[in-house]
Amino acid sequence: MQNRPEQLDGLLDAASFHARDNERLCADVAAMLFPRAENPPSEKMLAEITAQLTHIAVSLEREIRGTSSADDAPTSFLPGLGFQHDPALVDFLIARHAERQIEARLMANSDVMLADTLPARLLADGHHEIAEAAQAILVNSSMNRRRGKLDWSALPPEQLHMLSWRVVASVQRAVPDSGDSARSKVQTLLTRYDEAAVAGNPARKMLHLIGTSFDDELCDAANAGLALFVAHLAASLKLDEDHILQLIDRPSIAAFAVIQKAAGLKADQAMQNLRLLFGFDRLTPRDIALFEGGFDALKRDDAVGEVKNWRTSRDEYLATSRPGQTWPS
């Protein structure tokens, strides 16, 4: 009887430990199923996305008004544009935020310098289009590592088109006689716009040009570089690159591990990529134990099925959440 309290304490400690572990497991599953609810954006993330939205809109408005000086204050049009409520635009900027976070972790955790990655080595290739794509990838990676500001030229075509005409309408309300001039400026701007340089496009182009020659290297985030690594996963799984970036940047390793399993990566390579892109300092002993116990046990077909569900859910969200208003062509 004297040992009874000690035994009870031991049982209570064990029960408490397993309860906490089950809570964490539930949190992992919920994070995969309901990412927006379980992983609300941090204040830092909100501030960065808001700043990027504002800078893009202001750069576009200055381009349309024909002013470039920082002293030329833009008209007070931002609250009326409604771009904060466009899911596709916000989704694009969330992906850019994730891309910068991941690029910073890759730079901190990898022994491979940017100049030694596959795009840098292909820059010297005799093929003009490959070298052109490689240069665009390296410029984008460098900007992400410096956390440079985005401007209107970084937008995907659909978002640029929509936001341009919203700015025109807002400028015209502020300066009624400026309508013809503003519309002309937009047409010129859209003519100058280079869609090939938008994030993701150079890497997709390079994958098409190099074929299967570097497939093994493309599975290694350190040597492929972030852009080509993500583009290779996207092509293998028919996922959007921005979706993959957001999944990698989640606070749980679960989604990134499932993606790599679905793409056919071996456990050693998948863990190396996790250490580089998720971040070695963010991996807990529990994360490592879950990976070691679950990655090989997970069937690839099951992982592929889960990825398809994510793709369908995201496509439906973006399709049903788009603003219905159309803008002049």
Secondary structure, 3 states (H helix, E strand, C coil): CCCHHHHHHHHHHHHHHHHHHHHHHHHHHHHHHCHHHHCCCCHHHHHHHHHHHHHHHHHHHHHHHCCCCCCCCCCCCHHHHCHHHCHHHHHHHHHHHHHHHHHHHHHHHCCCCHHHCHHHHHCCCCCHHHHHHHHHHHHHHHHHHHCCCCCHHHCCHHHHHHHHHHHHHHHHHHCHHHHHHHHHHHHHHHHHCCHHHCCCHHHHHHHHHHCCCCHHHHCCHHHHCHHHHHHHHHHHHCCCHHHHHHHHCCCCCHHHHHHHHHCCCCHHHHHHHHHHHHHHHHCCHHHHHHHHHHCCCCCHHHHHHHHHHHHHHHHHHHHHHCCCCCCCC
